[in-house]
Amino acid sequence: QVQLVESGGGLVQAGGSLRLSCVYSGRTSSNRSMAWFRAAPGKEREIAAGISWSGRVTAYGDSVKGRFAISRDNAKNTVYLQMNSLEPEDTAVYYCAAGPQTIGVALAPADHDYWGHGIQVTVAS
């Protein structure tokens, strides 16, 4: 079982930055690929970024490439999503998700068994 708790969301002006954090815990929480997904109103959940358990491999959704950066600190059981140059289109609920215990990075929602409750990010124009 894995528990995930997100923090760091809120309201920001377009062009601004936010950093989301996700603390993971639980008996089987280690050595997992982790990811951030997002769901905008009326849209399906999409990948924002994923990271392998080692942190060496990262991947991003097309809409956030070059603006967002995912990282992790396994000593702190925390995954981060640094979001820069935010746009109103980034407004969504952001979810932290725990994927498989693999050396790679998982990017599909179906690959993730554990999800946080989600945190709202609102970008004002």
Secondary structure by P-SEA (a helix, b strand, c coil): cbbbbbcbbbbbccccbbbbbbbbbcccccccccbbbbbcccccccccccccccccbbbbcccccccbbbbbcccccbbbbbbcccccccccbbbbbbbccccccccccccccccccbbbbbbcc
